């Protein structure tokens, strides 16, 4: 085993057990107890590459099959690393690469080039069959709401829609806008449950096609429409009574927060209500994870609340409610990863084995962000006038009960007659 890797792991792994098999045979790290994981390096160069740049190379080596998990899985390995402190294990190579990434990130933040369409296509315009392998029946590709605890993924995704629509205070005859409409599930639920006319906008051609097909199948073509549209170019003279955005804000980018909320201010009616559902992190980050940036979500950024609030205030908007959901995305990602791995042969047939390992690493690493790095979901209710919403939260639970009754009578999409 490369001496640099041995020195690094000796400093990092104090609790739990890590068995490493490589060029120099087998080595054991940690004091035992807790997690136990065994990994194997296929070539000595992989050991040196990992030490030189762990944030990028760990994922790449796993994708390429040069780092193999013999006992445990990739989530357990990542969690074992995070269970231990990393502060003493920094090498000179990690430090200078980190500095270089900070400089590049700061430069990009000051060159506001709009690559939204390209960045969205990189992830969301993959073969739709891939997403059918692990999402719920309504293809909700955002955090579910596991209330009550222990419900299924499908039940939790319905609960998420119910919770958000209750916060919107939607009423028949209103016009609503969904920014980042995905495969159309939220827009259709909002329209059917509340009698609202909904316009959904997306930058994914695949999602646009599928969401329009699904709305037509439900007979909602006159009340739900989807458009290939960037929020930035929404006409300011068209107002919406309700705005909802779920899982899209992570793609806006921190330099664009003022533009985003200025646009919300432009298109939200004076007595309107918006609900923003997004991943958050506990403090601002200097850089994105380089592996996620390169392979999964180019141009994405997870905001801290301290970065979001100033832009809301400067846009002249008011925050009327914030709810923090700490662990619901960890549960969602665990369901997704288990479903995906149960269908990994089908995923490999769509792409290849390397893609399967890439997607597994993405889902495992994302889950770990919520279990070990204090990431969370925030749902923020935003208004122009404080009188647009009640001064207590009882209405949310009362409306959820009404929506639950609607769901009990709603025909599932796969049962709708064509």
MOFEN-V774983 format. One record per pair of residues at least 24 apart in sequence whose ideal C-beta (glycine too) atoms are under 7 Angstrom apart, sorted by the first residue. I is the first residue (numbers start at 1). GAP is how many residues later the second one is. If there is no record, write none. Layout:
# MOFEN-V774983
I/GAP
I/GAP
This chain:
# MOFEN-V774983
1/26
1/46
2/42
2/45
2/46
2/49
4/44
4/47
5/42
5/45
5/46
8/43
8/81
8/83
11/77
11/78
12/69
12/72
12/74
12/77
13/71
14/70
15/68
15/69
16/64
16/67
18/62
22/25
23/24
34/49
35/41
35/44
35/45
35/48
36/35
36/36
37/32
37/34
37/35
37/39
37/40
37/43
38/32
38/33
38/34
39/28
39/29
39/30
39/31
39/38
40/28
40/30
41/25
41/26
42/24
42/26
51/40
51/42
52/41
53/40
53/44
54/40
55/234
55/235
55/236
56/234
56/235
59/232
59/302
62/295
62/299
63/291
63/294
63/295
63/298
64/290
65/292
74/286
74/287
74/290
75/289
75/292
75/293
78/286
78/287
78/290
79/289
79/292
79/293
82/286
82/290
101/186
101/189
102/184
102/185
105/181
105/182
109/145
109/146
112/143
115/184
116/87
116/114
117/86
119/132
119/179
119/180
120/83
120/84
120/131
121/83
122/176
123/173
123/174
124/80
124/82
124/83
125/79
125/80
125/81
127/223
128/78
128/82
129/221
130/217
130/220
133/206
133/207
133/210
133/213
133/214
134/202
134/205
134/206
134/209
137/275
138/47
139/44
139/46
140/45
141/41
141/106
142/104
142/105
142/135
143/182
143/185
143/186
143/189
143/234
144/184
144/188
145/183
146/182
146/185
153/182
158/249
161/25
161/28
162/238
162/241
162/242
163/237
164/80
164/82
164/111
164/113
164/215
165/24
165/25
165/28
165/29
165/238
166/230
166/233
166/234
166/237
167/108
167/154
167/212
167/214
167/229
168/74
168/76
168/105
168/107
169/104
169/220
170/24
170/26
170/72
174/67
174/68
175/65
175/66
176/64
176/65
176/66
176/67
176/68
177/63
177/66
177/90
178/66
178/67
179/52
179/64
179/66
179/69
180/65
180/66
180/67
180/68
181/30
181/45
182/25
183/24
183/27
183/28
183/31
184/27
184/30
184/31
184/42
186/58
186/60
187/37
188/26
188/27
188/30
188/32
188/36
191/29
191/32
191/33
192/218
193/210
193/213
196/46
197/26
198/25
198/26
199/26
199/28
200/26
201/26
201/28
201/30
202/24
202/26
203/25
203/27
214/199
217/196
217/199
217/201
218/195
218/198
231/29
231/32
232/27
232/31
234/29
234/33
236/30
236/31
238/29
239/28
239/29
239/30
240/27
240/28
240/29
240/32
241/28
241/31
242/30
242/31
243/25
243/29
243/31
244/31
245/31
245/32
246/31
247/30
249/27
249/29
250/28
250/29
250/50
250/51
250/52
251/48
251/49
253/46
253/48
254/47
254/49
254/53
257/50
257/51
257/54
258/53
258/56
261/50
261/51
261/54
261/56
262/53
264/51
264/53
265/50
265/51
265/52
268/116
270/114
270/115
271/114
271/117
272/112
272/116
273/108
273/110
273/115
273/116
274/108
275/104
275/106
276/104
276/106
277/100
277/102
278/25
278/100
279/50
279/96
279/98
280/24
280/25
280/95
280/96
280/97
280/98
281/94
282/92
295/63
296/66
302/73
305/73
312/70
317/65
317/67
318/64
318/65
318/66
318/68
319/61
319/63
320/61
320/62
320/63
320/66
320/69
321/60
322/56
322/58
323/56
324/52
324/54
325/51
325/52
326/50
327/43
328/49
329/41
329/48
330/37
330/40
330/41
333/30
333/33
333/34
334/33
336/27
337/26
337/27
337/30
